Amino acid sequence: MKHMPAEVIDQVAAYFQVLAEPTRLRLLNLLREREYNVGELAQACGYTSANVSRHLSLMTKHGIVAREERGTSVYFRIADERVDELCELVCGSIASRMQAASAVHDAFKALI
């Protein structure tokens, strides 16, 4: 990683902070499948529409999701496909660490 000015670091930290909330990750996971409106997302996740709207607003502000008005409804979709790639990278890293920890655990079990 190259030297980054403080302003850039602040922007990167804010972006990761948006992704650090489990509710937002659940919403993004659903949006990987298709577009949803707020009511559909709220029903699928079991959250209130107000809560879902608040999270979607923040993700829209950071360019993670996009909104499109259709009649009286607003539909949301993933705006930056790199978010999906980032999540896959993180999931792969976590899976690798878990696999390594499991191998160490298994080695100790063999001693008992």
matplotlib code that plots the C-alpha trace (Angstrom):
import matplotlib.pyplot as plt

x = [0.0, 1.4, 1.7, -1.7, -2.5, -4.6, -7.7, -7.5, -7.1, -10.1, -12.2, -11.0, -11.8, -15.3, -15.9, -14.8, -16.8, -20.0, -19.2, -18.4, -22.1, -23.7, -27.1, -25.6, -23.8, -27.1, -28.7, -25.9, -26.0, -29.7, -28.9, -26.4, -29.4, -31.6, -33.0, -35.2, -37.4, -37.2, -40.3, -39.1, -35.7, -37.3, -39.5, -36.6, -34.4, -37.0, -36.0, -38.2, -38.5, -37.1, -34.0, -33.4, -33.9, -31.3, -28.7, -29.5, -29.1, -25.6, -24.6, -25.9, -24.0, -20.8, -21.6, -22.0, -25.7, -27.7, -31.4, -33.9, -37.4, -40.1, -43.5, -44.1, -41.4, -37.6, -35.5, -31.9, -29.1, -25.4, -23.7, -20.1, -19.5, -16.1, -17.9, -18.8, -15.2, -14.0, -16.5, -15.3, -11.7, -12.5, -14.5, -11.7, -9.2, -11.4, -12.0, -8.2, -7.6, -10.4, -9.0, -5.5, -6.9, -8.8, -5.7, -3.9, -6.9, -6.9, -3.2, -3.7, -6.7, -4.5, -2.3, -5.1]
y = [0.0, 3.4, 6.3, 7.8, 11.3, 11.6, 12.7, 9.5, 7.4, 9.0, 8.2, 4.6, 4.2, 5.6, 3.2, 0.2, 1.5, 1.3, -2.3, -3.2, -3.2, -6.7, -5.3, -3.6, -6.8, -8.7, -6.1, -6.3, -10.0, -9.8, -7.1, -9.5, -11.5, -8.7, -5.2, -4.7, -1.8, -0.9, -2.9, -6.0, -5.7, -5.1, -8.1, -10.3, -9.3, -8.9, -5.2, -2.2, -0.1, 2.9, 0.9, -0.4, 3.0, 4.5, 1.8, 2.2, 5.9, 5.6, 3.0, 5.3, 8.2, 6.1, 4.9, 1.3, 1.0, 3.0, 4.0, 4.3, 5.7, 3.7, 5.2, 5.4, 2.9, 3.3, 0.3, -0.3, -2.3, -2.7, 0.2, -0.8, -4.4, -4.2, -4.4, -8.0, -8.7, -7.2, -9.3, -12.5, -11.6, -11.1, -14.3, -16.2, -14.8, -15.8, -19.3, -19.8, -18.7, -21.0, -23.9, -23.3, -23.1, -26.3, -28.1, -27.0, -28.1, -31.4, -31.9, -31.3, -33.7, -36.4, -36.1, -36.8]
z = [0.0, -1.0, 1.4, 1.8, 2.9, 6.1, 4.1, 2.0, 5.1, 6.6, 3.5, 3.4, 7.1, 6.6, 3.7, 5.8, 8.7, 6.6, 5.7, 9.3, 10.3, 10.2, 9.2, 6.2, 5.2, 5.4, 3.2, 0.7, 0.7, -0.4, -3.0, -4.6, -5.9, -7.3, -6.7, -3.8, -2.4, 1.3, 2.2, 0.6, 2.3, 5.7, 5.3, 4.1, 7.0, 9.7, 10.3, 10.3, 7.1, 9.0, 10.0, 6.5, 5.0, 7.4, 6.4, 2.7, 2.9, 4.4, 1.8, -0.9, 0.4, 0.1, -3.4, -2.3, -3.4, -5.9, -5.7, -8.5, -8.1, -9.9, -9.4, -5.7, -4.8, -4.6, -5.6, -4.5, -6.1, -5.6, -7.3, -7.0, -8.0, -6.3, -3.0, -3.9, -4.8, -1.5, 0.5, -1.4, -0.6, 3.1, 3.2, 1.6, 4.1, 7.1, 5.6, 5.3, 8.9, 10.1, 8.1, 9.6, 13.1, 12.5, 11.4, 14.6, 16.7, 14.9, 15.6, 19.3, 19.3, 17.9, 21.0, 23.4]

ax = plt.figure().add_subplot(projection="3d")
ax.plot(x, y, z, "-o")
ax.set_aspect("equal")
plt.show()
